[in-house]
Amino acid sequence: MEYSLYSPHPGWSEKDPEDWWRAIKEVLGRVAVDVEDEIVGLGLTGQQHGSVFLDAEDRVIRRALLWNDQRTEAQCREISEKVGDKRFARVTGSLAIPAVQASKILWLRDEEPENFDRVSHVLLPKDYVRLLLTGEYASDASDASGPLLLTCKAGITHPSSWKPSRSRASGYPGSTRAPRSRGRL
């Protein structure tokens, strides 16, 4: 099976998350046959800084923006100007760079407002796969810090708990969550 990498402009890098899901189902189907349906555990690992944008029914809104996508320079400058590099680093543990979800969410707000208005959750690629496998929103502490949306002093909160602000004044993520449990395998 072939999986396309989309680069509609220089420096842009996107993947269709449904390709990941098709591949997972195919591989797990083969493994289940080999082990006679006795799979007792599954570990997940994957690229950290991709952004999978989901609507309220957990449907993919657009292709995922990958870690190496560089389109968010303007949004990184906005974060630096509004928050300040020192303060942002103190709160998140890092600087705003194009690789991470925070700047990608702002890019969606600025460049695709019709898609931004539909966003209910933003997940890392691995956590999107986990959601489809288990119906649960979850991540690990290391990955949860990567999107630059985690307040270090407040403790670990999963990135999927951030929903976009409906206020055009800020456009920064809020902190509401509507968890559901339902695997799709």
C-alpha positions as CSV (number, residue, x, y, z in Angstrom):
1,M,0.0,0.0,0.0
2,E,1.3,3.5,-0.9
3,Y,0.9,6.5,1.3
4,S,1.3,10.0,-0.2
5,L,3.2,12.9,1.3
6,Y,1.6,16.2,0.3
7,S,3.6,19.3,-0.2
8,P,1.2,21.9,-1.8
9,H,3.8,24.6,-1.3
10,P,7.6,24.7,-0.6
11,G,8.1,24.0,3.1
12,W,4.7,22.4,3.7
13,S,4.4,18.8,4.7
14,E,1.0,17.0,5.1
15,K,-0.3,13.5,5.4
16,D,-3.8,12.0,5.3
17,P,-4.5,10.5,8.8
18,E,-6.9,8.1,7.2
19,D,-3.9,6.5,5.5
20,W,-2.5,5.7,8.9
21,W,-5.8,4.1,10.0
22,R,-6.0,2.0,6.9
23,A,-2.4,0.8,7.4
24,I,-3.1,0.0,11.1
25,K,-6.2,-2.0,10.3
26,E,-4.3,-4.0,7.6
27,V,-1.3,-4.8,9.8
28,L,-3.4,-5.7,12.8
29,G,-5.6,-7.9,10.7
30,R,-2.6,-9.8,9.6
31,V,-1.2,-10.0,13.1
32,A,-4.6,-11.2,14.5
33,V,-4.5,-14.1,11.9
34,D,-1.0,-15.0,12.9
35,V,-1.7,-15.1,16.6
36,E,-5.2,-16.5,16.3
37,D,-6.9,-13.3,17.7
38,E,-5.0,-13.4,21.0
39,I,-3.5,-10.0,21.0
40,V,-3.1,-8.9,24.6
41,G,-1.4,-5.6,24.3
42,L,-0.3,-3.0,21.8
43,G,2.3,-0.2,22.2
44,L,2.2,3.0,20.3
45,T,5.0,5.3,19.3
46,G,5.3,7.9,16.6
47,Q,6.3,11.3,15.4
48,Q,5.5,13.9,18.0
49,H,4.7,17.3,16.5
50,G,2.1,16.5,13.9
51,S,-1.4,18.1,14.2
52,V,-4.5,16.1,13.5
53,F,-7.6,18.3,13.5
54,L,-10.8,16.7,14.4
55,D,-14.4,17.8,14.5
56,A,-16.9,17.1,17.3
57,E,-17.5,13.6,15.9
58,D,-13.8,12.9,15.8
59,R,-13.7,13.1,12.0
60,V,-10.6,14.4,10.3
61,I,-11.2,18.0,9.1
62,R,-8.1,18.3,6.8
63,R,-4.8,16.6,6.2
64,A,-2.5,16.5,9.2
65,L,0.3,19.1,9.3
66,L,3.5,17.2,10.1
67,W,6.4,18.1,12.4
68,N,8.6,19.2,9.5
69,D,6.0,21.6,8.1
70,Q,7.4,25.2,8.1
71,R,4.4,27.3,7.2
72,T,3.9,28.9,10.6
73,E,6.7,31.4,10.9
74,A,4.2,34.3,11.1
75,Q,2.3,32.6,13.9
76,C,5.5,31.9,15.8
77,R,6.3,35.6,15.6
78,E,2.8,36.4,16.8
79,I,3.3,34.2,19.9
80,S,6.7,35.8,20.6
81,E,5.3,39.3,20.2
82,K,2.2,38.7,22.3
83,V,3.6,36.5,25.0
84,G,7.3,37.1,24.9
85,D,9.9,34.4,24.4
86,K,11.1,34.3,28.0
87,R,7.6,34.1,29.4
88,F,6.5,31.5,26.9
89,A,9.6,29.4,27.6
90,R,9.0,29.7,31.3
91,V,5.4,28.6,31.0
92,T,5.7,25.8,28.3
93,G,9.4,24.8,28.7
94,S,10.2,25.7,25.1
95,L,10.1,28.4,22.4
96,A,7.4,28.8,19.7
97,I,8.8,27.0,16.6
98,P,7.0,26.0,13.4
99,A,7.2,22.3,14.2
100,V,4.7,22.4,17.1
101,Q,0.9,22.3,17.4
102,A,0.5,25.7,19.0
103,S,1.7,27.6,15.9
104,K,-0.2,25.2,13.6
105,I,-3.5,25.8,15.4
106,L,-2.9,29.6,14.9
107,W,-2.1,29.0,11.2
108,L,-5.4,27.2,10.8
109,R,-7.2,30.1,12.6
110,D,-5.6,32.6,10.2
111,E,-5.6,30.7,6.9
112,E,-8.5,28.3,7.1
113,P,-11.0,29.9,9.4
114,E,-13.8,27.6,8.2
115,N,-11.8,24.6,9.3
116,F,-10.7,26.2,12.5
117,D,-14.4,26.8,13.4
118,R,-15.0,23.1,13.1
119,V,-12.1,22.0,15.3
120,S,-13.1,20.2,18.5
121,H,-9.8,18.4,19.2
122,V,-6.2,18.5,18.0
123,L,-4.3,15.3,18.5
124,L,-0.7,14.1,17.8
125,P,-0.6,11.4,15.1
126,K,0.0,8.6,17.6
127,D,-2.8,9.8,19.8
128,Y,-5.2,10.0,16.9
129,V,-4.4,6.3,16.2
130,R,-4.9,5.5,19.9
131,L,-8.3,7.3,19.8
132,L,-9.4,5.1,16.9
133,L,-8.1,1.9,18.5
134,T,-9.6,2.6,22.0
135,G,-12.1,5.4,21.8
136,E,-10.0,7.2,24.5
137,Y,-8.2,10.5,24.4
138,A,-4.8,9.8,25.9
139,S,-1.1,10.7,25.6
140,D,2.1,10.3,27.5
141,A,3.8,13.0,29.6
142,S,6.6,13.5,27.1
143,D,4.4,13.9,24.1
144,A,1.8,16.0,26.0
145,S,4.5,18.7,26.5
146,G,5.5,18.9,22.8
147,P,2.6,20.9,21.4
148,L,3.5,23.9,23.6
149,L,0.0,24.0,25.0
150,L,0.9,22.4,28.3
151,T,1.4,24.7,31.3
152,C,4.4,23.1,33.0
153,K,3.4,24.4,36.5
154,A,-0.1,23.1,36.2
155,G,0.9,19.4,35.6
156,I,0.1,17.1,32.8
157,T,-3.0,17.7,30.8
158,H,-3.6,15.9,27.5
159,P,-3.5,18.1,24.3
160,S,-6.8,16.7,23.2
161,S,-8.5,18.5,26.1
162,W,-7.8,21.8,24.4
163,K,-10.6,23.1,22.2
164,P,-10.2,26.2,20.1
165,S,-11.5,29.4,21.4
166,R,-14.5,30.6,19.5
167,S,-13.4,34.1,20.3
168,R,-11.8,35.7,17.3
169,A,-10.2,38.2,19.7
170,S,-7.7,35.6,20.9
171,G,-8.1,32.5,18.8
172,Y,-5.9,30.7,21.4
173,P,-7.0,27.2,22.7
174,G,-9.3,27.0,25.7
175,S,-9.5,24.1,28.1
176,T,-12.8,22.3,27.8
177,R,-13.2,18.6,27.1
178,A,-15.9,16.2,26.1
179,P,-14.4,12.7,26.3
180,R,-16.1,9.7,24.7
181,S,-15.1,6.1,24.8
182,R,-15.6,4.0,21.7
183,G,-13.0,2.2,19.7
184,R,-13.4,1.8,15.9
185,L,-11.5,-1.4,15.2
